[in-house]
Structure formats: C-alpha cells, structure tokens
Amino acid sequence: MEENLENELSNRRGAPRLSRTLDIRYVRQGGGIQAGQAVNISQSGARLILDDAAENAELTVEFEGKIAVLARTVWRQPLSGGRQIVGVVFEGFHWGQKVALDNYLFQLESQAA
C-alpha cells in the first residue's frame, strides 16, 4: 500500500523525509483522541493515515507517545473505509519542540542503521 501511495503522490515537502510507519494519536479541535499512522516524517511535516475524514485542517499529533506537535493539513486524499491520507506541515514550534523533534528524528534514523 505504501509503495502505491508513494508513487501516486509527488514529493511536496522540502525537508528530507524519513520513511517509517509510526503509530500516532491525534486530536482535532473539539474532538476526541483518535489513532492513526504516520507513513513518513520530516522536520517540516508528515504524511499521515487518519481513521476519520473530518475536514478540520488543524490537529495535534503525538508520535509514539514521545513528541506532540501542532500540524495543519495541506492536502488530503480519501482511502477506503472512511480513512484518509493527509500531508501536514508542523506549525507553532517553540525552540524546545524543534530540538525535541530533531532528537526524535535522529533516534528514528539511528534505529534504522
């Protein structure tokens, strides 16, 4: 499935991405906590598979219970079963979150080596 999605969607992110399937939890404003997956992640954003098709463009995403970031949806594509794949850009970083994200990405990259 991931290969087909990678082939269908062009590279829309400027930062190098790390292809890794990660469990996420996410919350939209006024909504409850939901589960999903990240297909890839970079310093500037991620490609996510979400279990709902809500149109709300802002969400908070938590990656493996280790780091949470505010994200804004920049594109979406429906999938079967009411799910969707979305591209998000991370926003509202303060310096500490940027460092934490960089460290998290470094750890993921180290695990792959």
C-alpha positions in Angstrom: 0.0 0.0 0.0 2.7 2.5 0.9 4.6 1.9 -2.3 1.4 2.8 -4.3 0.8 5.9 -2.3 4.5 7.0 -2.7 4.2 6.5 -6.5 0.8 8.3 -6.7 1.8 11.4 -4.7 4.6 13.7 -5.7 7.2 14.9 -3.2 5.6 18.0 -1.7 8.0 18.6 1.2 11.3 20.4 1.1 12.9 18.8 4.1 14.3 15.2 3.7 11.8 12.7 4.9 12.3 9.5 6.9 10.1 6.7 5.6 8.9 4.9 8.6 5.5 3.6 9.7 4.8 5.0 13.2 1.8 4.8 15.5 0.2 8.2 16.2 -2.6 9.6 18.2 -4.2 12.8 17.1 -6.8 15.3 18.3 -8.8 17.8 16.3 -10.2 20.9 17.9 -13.3 19.9 19.8 -12.8 16.2 19.1 -11.6 13.2 21.0 -8.3 11.3 20.8 -8.0 9.1 17.7 -5.4 6.6 16.4 -3.6 6.6 13.1 -0.3 6.0 11.5 2.5 8.2 10.1 3.9 6.9 6.8 6.8 9.3 6.9 8.1 12.2 8.8 10.5 15.1 8.4 11.5 18.3 10.3 8.7 20.2 8.5 5.8 17.8 8.3 4.5 14.3 7.9 2.3 12.0 5.8 -0.5 10.5 8.0 -3.2 7.9 7.6 -6.1 9.0 9.7 -9.2 7.0 10.7 -11.6 9.8 10.0 -12.4 12.0 7.1 -13.0 15.2 9.0 -12.3 18.5 7.2 -10.8 20.3 10.2 -7.4 21.4 9.0 -5.6 21.7 12.4 -4.7 18.9 14.7 -2.3 18.0 17.4 -0.3 14.8 16.5 1.6 12.7 19.0 4.2 10.3 17.6 4.6 7.1 19.6 3.8 8.9 22.8 7.2 10.7 22.6 6.6 14.1 21.0 3.4 16.1 20.2 3.2 18.8 17.6 0.6 21.2 16.1 0.0 20.4 12.5 -2.0 21.9 9.6 -3.4 19.7 6.8 -2.1 20.9 3.4 -3.5 18.1 1.2 -5.7 15.1 1.6 -6.7 12.0 -0.3 -9.6 9.6 0.6 -8.8 6.0 1.3 -11.2 3.0 1.7 -13.2 2.5 4.8 -13.6 6.2 5.5 -9.9 6.8 6.2 -7.8 9.4 4.5 -4.1 10.1 3.9 -3.1 13.6 4.6 0.0 15.7 4.3 0.6 18.0 7.2 3.0 20.8 7.9 4.2 21.4 11.5 3.4 24.8 12.9 3.8 26.8 16.1 7.2 25.4 17.2 9.0 26.9 20.1 12.7 26.2 20.3 12.3 23.3 22.8 9.9 21.5 20.5 12.2 21.9 17.5 15.1 20.4 19.5 12.8 17.6 20.7 11.7 16.8 17.1 15.3 16.9 15.8 16.3 14.4 18.6 13.3 12.2 17.8 14.2 12.1 14.1 17.8 11.3 15.0 16.7 8.4 17.2 14.5 7.0 14.4 17.3 7.3 11.9 19.8 5.6 14.3 17.4 2.7 14.8 17.3 2.1 11.1 21.1 1.9 10.8 
